[in-house]
Amino acid sequence: MTGLVLRGLAPIVSPDTVVLILGSFPGARSLSLGQYYGHPQNHFWKILQAVWPEHPLPTDAEGGYAARCDWLLARGLGLWDVYAACERDGSLDADIRAAVVNDFAGLKLPRLLAIAHNGGESFRHRQRVLASLAGQPGATGTANAAIGVHQLPSTSPANASWRFERKLAAWRDIFTRYGLA
């Protein structure tokens, strides 16, 4: 146990974000790179590419991570984590201690229809996240009345009980439900 406080990454959102994907907290590899889902065995980017095969995910030669973030935003997605900071050795959610939840109230997402939690640790905070987004207009224009909340299978390599195809089907279903796929 290091006691070192780790800080998360900035949100990747735009006024056109329809579905906000929330992880728990970036893994060690992602933090060292300053990139969401930076571990090569995490299925996150592979799942997104499989949902939209007609729109190739940019490579490092085509702008790298910044271009992937623009690609994600162009699909109507946003990305952030539930935790702004925590103490943790390694990358497992089970090792998170002294977590501080992000300030979701500061996000301006006028088209937001759904929160998609990437795994169980993120989903555990669904009520708190939804309450902090109370001022966001939903599909009906009323404060969060239409914001859907979903738990998706974690894209982490630690979630080995779900095969890639099963994860993909669950993620695709949510994007289709909100008109993104």
N, C-alpha and C positions, 0 to 999 in steps of 0.2 A: 504494500500500500504506500503510494508515494505522497498522497495529500496534495499533489499538484492540481490546481484548478485548470481544466481544459476549457477553451472557448470554442463554440461552434462556428459555423459558416453563415454568411449573410443569406437572406432569402433570395431566391430567383423567381420573381413574379413580375407581372405586368397588369395593366388595367384589363387586358383580354384573358386573364387566367380564369378558366372555367372549373378546372379540377385542381385543387391544391394537394400535392402529395407530401405527406409528413412522415419522415423517419423518426427515430428516437434521437440519435446523436451520431455524428460521423465516426467511423472506425479510425484506428490509428493511421492506416495508409491514406485514407481520405483527408485527414487533418494535415498530414505531412505534405500532401500534394496541394492542399487548399481547394479540393474538388470533391463534390458529392459523388459517392459510389465509385471511388477510385481504385478499390481492390479489384484486380483483374478477374477474380472468380465470382464477384457479385453479379447477379443476373439483371440488375436494374436496366442498364443501357441496352443489353441484349433483348430484353423483353420489349422495350420501347421500339427498337428497330424491327422486331418481329410483328408488332402491331401495325406499323406503317412501313412495309417493305418497299413501297413505291417512292418513298422519300428517304434516300440513304442517309444514315447518320454521318455527319462530317468526321473525317479522319484527322489525325494530328497535322498532316500536311495541308489540310483544308481549313485550318484555323483552330484546331484542337478543342480544348474544353470550352472556350468562349463560344465557338461555333456550335458545339453541342447544346449549350445553354440556350442560344438563340433558336436552334432547331426545336428544342423542348417547348419554348415559349410560343413558337409558331404553331404548335399542335394544340394550344389552349391549356397547357399544363403550367403549374407553378411547383416550386420545390422548396422545402424548408425542413426543419426538425422541431420536435416538441421541446427539446431541451436547448437552452442557450449556453449553458455551462454545466459542468459536472466534474467530479473526480472519478477516475477510472484507470485501472491498469489493463492494458490490452484493448480489445475491441468488443467484447461481449456485453450485451445489454444487462446481463445478470450481475456484472461487476460495477455498474453505475452507482455512484454514491453522491450524496449532497447535490442533487440535481436542481437546477433553476429553470423553470419553464419560460419559454420565449414569450414576448409581448405581442400577441396576435392582433390586439386592438389597433395597433399602428399600421397594419396592412390596409391598403386601399384596393379592394378587389370588387368592383361594381358588377362584374359578370359571374361571380363565384356561385356555382351550383352544388359543389360537393367537396368534401374532405375525404381523401383516400389515405388511410393510415397504412404505412408499409411495415406491417408486423404488429405483434401483440403489445410490446412496450409502449409504442406510440399510441395505439388504440386505447390503452388504459387511461389516457388523459382526454378522451373525446369530449366529455361534458365540459371540462375546463376550457378546451380550445373553442368549442362552439359558443360557450358563454362569452368569451372574450371577443368573438366575431359578431356579437349581437347587433352591431351597427351596420353590418354588411347587407346590402340589399340582395335578396334571393331572386329566383325566377319570377316570383309574383310581386316583387318590389317591397315586400315586407321584411322587416329585420329577421334574418336567418330562418324564417318559416320554411323556406324551400331548400335549405342547404342539407344535402344528403351526407350521411356519415357512414363510411365503410371501412371494414378491416380487410386488408389484402394480405395474402401470404407474403412473408418477408422474402426479399430478394437476396438476403445474406447467404453466403456459403454455409453458415451454421445451420440454416434451415434445409437440411438434406432430406428430410422426410417427404418433401414435395418435389416431384420431378419438374423439370423446366416446363414441359408442355402443360402441366396442371397449373403452375403459376401463371403462365402466359394466358391460359383460358380465363382465369379469374380476373387478371388485370384487363384483358381485352373487354370482358363483359362490362366492367365499370366505365371504361372509355366509350363504349358503344351506347350505354345507357344515357350518357350525357352528350351524345352527338359528336364525339370526337373521333370515332373510328367507324 
